[in-house]
Amino acid sequence: MSPTTLMWIVFAVLISCMLIIDLSLNRRSGQVSFKKAATWTVVWMLLALLFGGGIWYTMGQQKALEFLTGYLIEQSLSVDNLFVFIMIFSVFGVQGALQAKVLKWGIIGAIVMRLLFIFIGAALLKEFQWLFYFFGALLVYTAWKMAFSEDDEIEPEKNPLVRIARKILPMTRRIRGDWFITRKMQIWVTSPLFMVLLVVESSDLVFAMDSIPAIFAITLDPFIVLTSNIFAIMGLRSLYFLLANLMGMFAYLKFGIALILAFVGAKMILMMLGIHIPIVLSLAVIMVTLAVAVIASLLLRKTETNRLPETA
C-alpha cells in the first residue's frame, strides 16, 4: 500500500467518524455556547495538525508543508466568509438557535461543491496552464476589492436562487420551527429558513471561486488540495460561533486576508514566468501576515478602549 493510499484511508475514516460524532452531538437546534464553540474549534485545528504530522511521516516534509500552507490559506479565507454568514443571518432575522442547523447543512453542501470544484479545477489547470494567469489576476483583483471596497449589503431579493425558489415553491411568511420544507394540506411548503440556506450555499459557492484557485498556487496534488479544504470547512461551524462572539475585535483582519490573497495570486503568475517561491517562504508570509493583522487589531481595540471617556 502506497503512503498516499494509506493517508486517503486515514482521512476518509477520520472525517467520517468526526462528522458522525459532530452531527450526533448537535442533532437538536440550539444556541452554541462560546465555550463549546472554542472547544470544537481547537479540536478541529489539533486534528488538522495531527493529520499534517501523519503526512510528514508517510509522505515527507514537502507534502506536509503544502498541507499546512493550504490549510492556513483556506482557514483564513473562511473567516471572511463567516462574517458574510453573520450578515445573512442578521438580514433574515435568524436567531442563534436556528443558525447551527443552517450552518450544518450549509457545510455539508459546501463539502460537495468543493469536491466538484477541486477535481474539475485540477484537471483544467493541468490541461490549460494559461488559466494560472487568469486565476492569479482574479485573486489579486479580489484582494484589492476586499481591502478597499465598502462592505456590500446582503440583498436576498437579488440572489437568483432565491428568486427561482420563490417562483416555484410556496413559502410561509415567517419562520415557524426549525424545518426547511414540510407538507401541509397535501402541498409542499418551504420556510424562509430554506431561503437562508440557499443564500448561504450560494455565497459559499462564490467564495469557493477564490479559495480553490488560491490553494492551487501551492500545489496541484488533489490529495493535499482536498484534505486541507475539508479540514478547514469541517471546523467552520464552531469557528462561526466563536467569531460571532468576538466580532469587532479584529478590525485589520480583512486587510491581512486581502494581502494573503494578493500574495497567492502573484505567486500563481510568477510561477508561470518561471519564478518559484519556496513553500517554506509562502508559509512564513501567511503566518506572519495573520499574526500582524491580529496583533494590530488587538492593539487598536486597546487604544480605543483607553480613549473612552470615564463615566462617573
C-alpha positions in Angstrom: 0.0 0.0 0.0 1.4 3.4 -1.0 1.7 6.2 1.5 -0.8 8.3 -0.4 -3.4 5.4 -0.4 -2.8 4.9 3.3 -3.4 8.6 4.1 -6.5 8.6 1.9 -7.9 5.8 4.0 -6.9 7.6 7.3 -8.5 10.8 6.0 -11.8 9.1 5.0 -12.1 7.2 8.3 -11.2 10.2 10.4 -13.6 12.7 8.7 -16.4 10.1 8.6 -16.1 9.4 12.3 -15.8 13.1 13.3 -18.7 14.0 11.0 -20.9 11.4 12.7 -19.8 12.5 16.2 -20.4 16.2 15.3 -23.8 15.6 13.8 -24.9 13.2 16.6 -23.9 15.7 19.3 -25.7 18.5 17.6 -28.9 16.9 16.4 -31.0 19.4 18.2 -31.1 23.0 17.1 -29.8 25.3 19.8 -27.6 28.2 20.7 -23.9 27.1 20.6 -22.1 28.5 23.6 -18.8 30.3 23.4 -17.1 27.5 25.4 -18.4 24.8 23.1 -17.5 26.7 20.0 -14.0 27.3 21.3 -13.6 23.7 22.3 -14.6 22.4 18.9 -12.5 25.0 17.1 -9.4 23.8 19.0 -10.4 20.1 18.3 -10.6 20.6 14.6 -7.3 22.6 14.5 -5.5 19.9 16.5 -6.9 17.2 14.2 -5.6 19.1 11.2 -2.1 19.4 12.8 -2.1 15.7 13.7 -3.1 14.8 10.1 -0.4 17.1 8.8 2.1 15.2 11.1 0.9 12.0 9.6 1.5 13.3 6.1 5.0 14.4 7.2 5.7 10.9 8.5 4.3 9.0 5.5 4.7 11.3 2.5 7.6 13.6 3.5 8.2 17.2 4.6 7.3 18.9 1.3 3.8 17.4 1.2 3.2 18.2 4.9 4.2 21.9 4.4 1.9 22.1 1.4 -0.9 20.7 3.5 -0.3 23.2 6.4 0.0 26.1 4.0 -3.1 25.2 2.2 -5.0 24.7 5.4 -3.9 28.1 6.7 -5.0 29.8 3.4 -8.4 28.1 3.5 -8.9 28.8 7.2 -8.0 32.5 6.8 -10.2 32.9 3.8 -13.1 31.2 5.5 -13.0 33.9 8.2 -14.2 36.5 5.7 -16.9 34.1 4.5 -18.1 33.7 8.1 -18.6 37.4 8.5 -20.8 37.3 5.5 -22.8 34.5 7.2 -23.3 36.8 10.2 -24.7 39.5 7.9 -27.0 36.9 6.2 -28.5 35.7 9.5 -28.9 39.3 10.6 -30.8 40.3 7.4 -33.2 37.3 7.6 -33.5 37.6 11.4 -32.3 34.1 12.1 -31.6 33.6 15.8 -28.7 31.6 17.2 -31.0 28.6 17.9 -31.5 28.1 14.2 -28.1 29.3 12.9 -26.5 26.0 13.9 -28.9 23.9 11.7 -28.5 26.2 8.7 -24.7 26.0 9.1 -24.7 22.2 9.5 -26.5 21.6 6.2 -24.6 24.5 4.6 -21.3 22.9 5.4 -22.4 19.6 4.0 -23.3 21.3 0.8 -20.0 23.2 0.8 -18.1 19.9 1.0 -19.9 18.5 -2.0 -19.3 21.8 -4.0 -15.6 21.8 -3.0 -15.2 18.2 -4.2 -16.5 19.2 -7.6 -14.5 22.4 -7.8 -11.2 20.7 -6.8 -11.3 17.8 -9.2 -12.6 19.9 -12.1 -10.2 22.7 -11.4 -7.2 20.4 -11.1 -8.0 18.8 -14.4 -8.4 22.2 -16.1 -5.2 23.6 -14.8 -3.2 20.6 -15.9 -4.8 20.8 -19.4 -4.8 24.6 -19.8 -1.9 26.1 -17.8 -2.7 29.6 -19.1 -5.6 29.5 -16.5 -2.9 30.2 -13.8 -2.6 33.8 -15.2 -6.4 34.2 -15.1 -6.8 32.8 -11.5 -3.8 34.8 -10.4 -5.2 38.0 -11.7 -8.7 37.1 -10.2 -7.1 36.7 -6.8 -5.3 40.0 -6.9 -8.5 41.7 -8.0 -10.4 40.1 -5.2 -7.7 41.2 -2.7 -8.0 44.8 -3.9 -11.8 44.7 -3.7 -11.7 43.2 -0.2 -9.3 45.7 1.1 -10.6 48.9 -0.4 -14.3 48.4 -1.2 -17.1 49.2 1.2 -18.9 46.2 2.7 -21.7 45.2 0.4 -25.2 44.8 1.9 -26.8 41.4 1.6 -29.8 41.7 -0.7 -31.7 38.4 -0.8 -34.1 39.6 -3.5 -31.2 39.8 -5.9 -30.0 36.3 -5.3 -31.0 34.2 -8.4 -31.5 31.0 -6.4 -33.9 32.8 -4.0 -35.9 34.3 -6.9 -36.2 31.0 -8.7 -37.2 29.2 -5.5 -39.9 31.8 -4.6 -41.4 31.4 -8.1 -41.6 27.6 -7.8 -42.2 26.8 -4.2 -45.0 28.1 -1.9 -43.5 29.7 1.2 -44.7 30.7 4.7 -44.3 34.3 5.7 -42.5 33.6 8.9 -40.0 31.1 10.2 -42.0 28.5 12.2 -40.0 25.8 13.8 -36.6 24.5 12.5 -37.8 22.8 9.3 -36.8 23.8 5.7 -39.6 22.0 3.8 -42.8 20.4 5.1 -46.1 19.0 3.7 -49.3 20.8 4.7 -52.7 20.0 3.3 -51.2 17.8 0.6 -48.9 20.7 -0.5 -45.2 21.0 -0.1 -44.4 24.3 1.7 -41.0 25.9 2.3 -39.9 28.0 5.2 -37.9 31.3 4.9 -35.2 29.3 6.6 -34.8 27.4 3.3 -34.1 30.7 1.6 -31.4 31.4 4.2 -29.8 28.1 3.4 -29.9 28.9 -0.4 -28.2 32.3 0.2 -25.6 30.6 2.5 -24.8 28.0 -0.1 -24.6 30.5 -3.0 -22.3 32.8 -1.0 -20.0 29.8 -0.3 -20.0 29.0 -4.0 -18.7 32.5 -4.7 -16.0 32.2 -2.0 -15.0 28.8 -3.4 -14.2 30.5 -6.7 -11.5 32.4 -4.7 -10.3 29.8 -2.2 -9.9 26.9 -4.6 -7.6 28.8 -7.1 -5.7 30.1 -4.1 -4.6 26.7 -2.9 -3.8 25.6 -6.5 -1.0 28.2 -6.3 0.5 25.9 -3.6 0.0 22.5 -5.1 -1.9 20.7 -7.8 -1.9 17.4 -5.8 -5.7 16.6 -5.4 -5.0 14.9 -2.1 -3.4 17.9 -0.5 -5.9 20.3 -2.0 -8.9 18.3 -0.9 -7.8 17.3 2.6 -6.7 20.9 3.5 -10.0 22.2 2.2 -12.2 19.7 4.1 -10.4 20.2 7.4 -10.9 23.9 7.1 -14.6 23.5 6.2 -15.4 21.0 8.9 -14.4 23.5 11.6 -16.4 26.3 10.1 -19.5 26.0 12.2 -17.6 26.1 15.6 -15.4 28.9 14.2 -18.5 30.9 13.2 -20.0 30.9 16.7 -16.6 31.7 18.1 -16.2 34.7 15.8 -19.8 35.8 16.3 -18.9 36.5 20.0 -15.6 38.2 19.0 -16.9 40.2 16.1 -15.4 43.7 16.1 -12.2 42.7 17.8 -10.2 42.1 14.6 -10.6 45.3 12.6 -7.4 44.7 10.5 -8.1 41.0 9.8 -9.7 41.6 6.4 -6.6 43.6 5.3 -4.4 40.7 6.3 -6.6 38.2 4.4 -6.6 40.5 1.4 -2.8 40.6 1.5 -2.6 36.8 1.6 -4.9 36.7 -1.5 -2.7 39.2 -3.3 0.4 37.2 -2.4 -1.1 33.9 -3.6 -2.3 35.5 -6.8 1.1 37.0 -7.5 2.7 33.6 -6.7 0.5 31.9 -9.4 1.5 34.4 -12.0 5.2 34.3 -11.1 5.1 30.5 -11.2 4.1 30.7 -14.9 7.0 33.1 -15.5 9.5 30.5 -14.1 9.8 32.2 -10.7 9.0 29.7 -7.9 8.5 30.9 -4.3 9.6 28.1 -1.9 6.8 26.6 0.1 8.5 27.5 3.4 8.6 31.2 2.4 4.9 31.0 1.4 4.0 29.5 4.8 6.1 32.1 6.6 4.4 35.0 4.8 0.9 33.7 5.5 1.6 33.1 9.2 3.3 36.4 9.7 0.6 38.3 7.9 -2.2 36.7 10.0 -0.2 37.3 13.2 0.4 41.0 12.4 -3.2 41.6 11.4 -4.5 40.0 14.7 -1.9 41.9 16.9 -2.6 45.2 15.1 -6.4 44.7 15.7 -5.9 44.0 19.4 -3.7 47.0 19.8 -6.2 49.2 18.0 -9.0 47.9 20.2 -6.9 48.5 23.4 -6.1 52.1 22.2 -9.8 52.8 21.5 -10.8 51.4 24.9 -8.3 53.6 26.7 -9.6 56.7 24.9 -13.2 56.1 26.0 -14.4 58.8 28.5 -14.6 57.7 32.0 -18.1 57.5 33.5 -19.0 58.6 36.9 
